[in-house]
């Protein structure tokens, strides 16, 4: 197969973050170059994911480099975190450019953890989940607004309202909005 101009084959992505059980799974599409460089999810310092999750769970906002604190936010709140894609061809960090997808084994993770709900961080993750994984999981995903700095049109308050309302049944610390 001829190489597509500007595309790079990347993967495997990152391993899932979870405890022994999780009631809800949050899925991204695929780790950005900054996340792959850091070796952890949502590694771009301007991504709003970690401050948002800290706010929703009542945890202190973790320092950008504090991966253990980030893991605790997920595991201590009965959540799991992973990506739809294991490997793909991509141009830079553009989710819109993703091609040649090899999905992660999300169905096995859902079964192993007892996940009852799936949430997708942004439209690309939701589209990819619906195409590659939902037929096997038989769980519809809830599309949440992307926490990416590229989604600057969505204010932190709007993110908190949407994510808080969606995750409230799965997070004991979430204020009932």
Secondary structure, DSSP 8 states (H G I E B T S, - for coil): ----TT-EEEE-----EE-S--SEEEEESS--HHHHHHTSTT-STT--HHHHHHHHHT-----TT-HHHHHHHHHTTTEEEEESEEEEEESTT-GGG-EEEEE--HHHHHHHHT--EEEEESHHHHHHHHHHTHHHH---EEEE---SGGGTTS-HHHHHHHHHHHHGGG-TTS---
